Amino acid sequence: MDLKQLTDIDAVSGNENALRRAIVEAARALCDDVTIDRSGNVIATKPGTDDRLPHVVLSAHMDEVGFMIVGYTDDGLLRIRPIGGIDPRVAVSKWVRVGKDALPGVIGAMAIHLQTPEDRQRVLGFDKLYIDIGAKDQKEAERLCPLGTYAAFDTPYTPFGDGFVAAKALDDRVGCLSLLRILENDYAAKVTCAFVTQEEVGLRGAKGAAFTLQPDIAIVLEGTAANDVGDVPARSRVCEAGNGVCVSFMDGASIADRGLFQTMLSLAASEGIPHQVKRAVTGGNDAGAYQRTGVGARTVVLSVPCRYIHSGASVAKLSDIDAQYALAHAFLNNL
């Protein structure tokens, strides 16, 4: 699978079925031991040739942010709530795909002509936003989109500029792509690639995977906020798209193992892999689950800088995605 195929599939947290099927098919072409656990995680393991080496789990999450239908208006608009962290300011007027039939819809709000001056001074919450699917009334909306129906951003995968790509769900399809590339290789250590569920709503899939796998080392492959555009001063930039894979020393869910953190930086330098250090303590990811489950695991996070993360269209540089894979691959080869 390539990145376009991965991002084209809708997999809002809790509804990863379509992506799971595609990843299982791709993984089974590369690995003999592929299973699905009770949390819906895809676990692919290669046994390695040297049992003296640590068991390494590389993990990426399949799910993306999106919406759930929670009600209707009399005239057939869909009331929504976000799944995962979405700023309502980036949702207005975005196209979405709704339900198993991928019905086209638009997220709408009151036209600016009808807003009061006070309305224009505040951000409209999701209780003031709706999905319009063109239904004639509430009954038709209920029939087409029962309560609990999922909706995902509808954004075409678009390469542009100097090696950039815009798409939905780059967080964390970039990590899923790197895991599939890892499975193309054989390593001396036992290596497990975990494609996990429901990261965006509380690291839920990774908690089950961590409990089952109990790895010695967990390397989480992620997408992370860049905050590197416009008038943002250098001191406020989390990382920068185009400067390579981002190695994190700390975030809201975990603190990196110092040995692994230093090893990744040294290895990237010696191998000529473009890299940078994450310069702000922001967000959280599945490393928190692996670090704190059972006896714990030594953890480190390797991220791809993503502009406009958790929106309908995030942006990443393809060379940074290649660097993420290259550093994970080099680490496994140098154990």
N, C-alpha and C positions, 0 to 999 in steps of 0.2 A: 504493500500500500504506500501511496505517496501522501504528502501533506494535504493536497487538494481533496483526495478521497476521504481522509480523516476528518477534515473540517466540514465537508459537505453533509456529513451524517449528523443528525440531531440527537443529542444525548444529555438532555437537562437532568440534573441530579435526581436520582430515583427512577429514571426512565432511560437507562443506558442500553436497553436491549439491542437495538439495531447496531450500535457501535460494538457491543460485546460480540455479537455474531460475526461481524467483519474481522475483528481482531483475533477471535478464536481460529477462524479459517486461515488468516495470514500466519498466525503463530504456529499452527499445526503443520504448516509447510516447512517450518524451520526448526521445530523442536518436537521430540517424541513424547514429552511429559507436559501436557497442557490440561489443566482442570479449571472448573468453575466452583468457587466455594459458596457457602450459604449467603454471603453478602453480595454475591454477584461479581466478585473479583475474578479476573482471569489470571491464573498463576501458571507460568511457564518456567520449567526448571531444566537446566543442563547440569549433569552430575559432576563434571570436571574430572581431572586425572590425578589430582594430588589432594588426598583427604587431610593433609596436614595444614592446608591453607584455610583461611576463614570462609565461612559461608556468606556470600554477599548478595543482598537483595537490592535490586534497582527498581524504583517504584515511580509510577506516573499515574495521574488520575484521568479517568475517561470522561467524567461529567463536565458539564458547562453550566453557566448561569442561564436562567430563563424565567418562565412565568407559569403560573397555574390559574386556571379559570375557577373563580370562587363565587360567581353570581352573574346576574344579567340586569339590564335595564328593560323597561317596557317596550322600547323600540328596537331591541335586539342587539345592543352592544354588550360585550363581554367584560365583566368586572374581573380584575386581575390582582394577583399578589406576586412579588418577585420571589424567585428561588435562588438563593445566593445573593451576594452583595451587588446590587445594581443601583446606581444613582438615577433617580427619576428624570433628572435633567437630560440624560443621554438617551432616554427611551422614546420621547415624544416624536411622532411621525415616522418611526422606524417600521419597516416591513417585518412581519413575523410569519412563521408557519405554525398552524394550529392543529393539534391532534394527529391521529394515525394516518389521516388522509392528507396531511400537510396543506390544509386550507389556507389560502392567502389571507392575510389580515394586516391592518395598519393600526398602530397605537396612536390614539387620538386624544385631544384635549380641547377645551373651549377655545374657539378662535380668538386671536388677540383683539379683534374688533369688539368683542363682547365682554372683554375683561375690564374690570375696574382698575384704576391706578393702584389700588392696594393689591389686587391680584398680581399685577406685574412686578410687584416688589418681593414676592415670595415664590418659593419653589412649589410647584404642584406635587402633592404626594400621590402615591399609587391609588389612593381612594378617589382621586380626581382624574385618573387616566383609564382608558378603555381600549379594548381591541374591537375594531370594526371589521366584520367579515362579510358585510353586505346582507345580513339577515333582515327579513322584513319585519320580524317581531320577536318577542321573547320565546314563543313556542318553537319557532324555527331555530333560534340560537341554542335552545336547550337540546333540541334533537341533534343538531350538528356537533355541538360541543358540550357534552354532559359535564357536570361539576367534577373537578379533579383532572380535567383535560390539560395536557401540557402545551406550551407554546415556546418556540425557539426563534431567535433572531434569524432572519432570512437575508444572508449577506453572501454574495458570490466571492469565491476565492479569486483574488486579483493581484498578480505581480505588477509592481510599478516602481518607477524611479530606479535608483542604483542598487538593485538587489534586494528590494523590500517586497513584502507581501502583506496585503490586507485581507482579513478573513474574520469570521466569527470563531470563537472557541480555540484560538491559538493557545490559550490557557485551558487545558494543558495538552492539546494534540501535538505540540512540539515535543513534549516528553514521551508521548506514546510512540511517535515516529522514531525517536532515539532508541526506545526499548526494542522496537522491531528490528532496527539496524544491529543492536547488540546481539539479538538472537541469530543473526546470520553467521556469527563467529563461534569458535570453541575456545575455551579458556581452561587453565590448569585448575582454578578454583571452582567450586560449586557455585553456580550463578542462577539466581531466580529473578525473573522479570515479572513484576506484579502490576497489572493494569487494574487500578482500584476504583471503587464507586464513591459517590457522595462526599467528595472532599469539600465541595463548596458549601456544604451545610453542616460541617462539623467533623471532618476527617473520619467519617463513619466507616467506610470500607476499609481504610488502612488499619483501623483498630482491630478488625477481625483478621486481616492478613498478618499483622504483626504478631498477634497472639498465636496463630497457627505456625508461622514460619520461624519465629524466634531467631532472626539472623544475628551473626556477629557484627556485621557492618550493613547499614542501610544508606543507600545513596538515592536521594529524592531528586528526580529530574522534573523541573517546573518551568512555568512562565512567571515572570515577576514584573511588577510595575516599574516603568523606566523613569517617568517624570523628567524627561530630558528635552522638552520642546518649549518654544516660545521664550518668554522672559524669565524662565526659572533659573535662578543663580546656581552656580556650580555646586555650592555647599548643600543645596536642596535636592540635587539630582540623585535618585536612588542608584541608577546605573545608566548606561548610554547605549542605545541601539547602534550596532556596528562595531563596538569595542570588544566583542567576544563573549564567551560564557561568563556568567556572573556567579562567583563563589561567595556564599553567605556565611558570615561568622555568627549571626544571631537574627532571629525574627520573633514574632509574637508568640510562636508555639515551641521553639526549640533553640538551643545554643549548640553550635557545631562542636564536635569533638576536635580539640585543638590540633591533635596529631593529624587527623584527616584533612582539616582545613589547610595546614601548612604543607602537607603532602600534595594536595591538589594544586596549590599555587606553585610549588617547586616543580612539579611534573609538567604543568602547563608551560612554565618558562623553559624548561629543558627540551620539551618536545616542540616548541614553537607554536603552541596553540594560543590563539588570541583569548585573553581573559581579563577579568576585572574583579574587584571586590565590591560587593553590595555595600553601599555607603550609608544606608539608613536602616533602622530597625522597624520594618513595616510588615504587615500581613502575618500570615501563618500558613503552614502547609503540613503535609502528611509526615514530615520528619518528627513532629511532636508526638504522633501516635507510636511510631517505631521506637523513639527514644524512651518512652515511658510505659511500655507494655512488657509484662513479664519481668525478666531480669534486665530488660533494656537492650539497646543496641548503640554502637558508635554510629553517629549520623553526620551527614553533611549534605548540603543542598546545592545543586548546580542548576542555575536558572538561565532562561533566555529572556533578555529584556523585551518587554511588550509595551508599546505605547497604547493608550486608550483602553487599557485592560478592563474586563467586565463590562464591555459595551457591545453594541452591535457590530462594530468593526475595529478590531485591534490590529496593530501593525508590528511586524518583526522583520529583522534582517536575516536572510537565509544563511549568511555566513556565521551568524551567532548560533543558529540551530546546528549547523555542521560542527561548530566548536564544542557545543554541549556533548554531542555524541563522541567526538574525538577525545575529549578529556575522560569521559567515562570508560571508553575503550582502552585508552592508555593506562588508566589505573588498574583495570583488570589484567592487562598484559604485564604489569610491573609488580604484581603482588609477590 
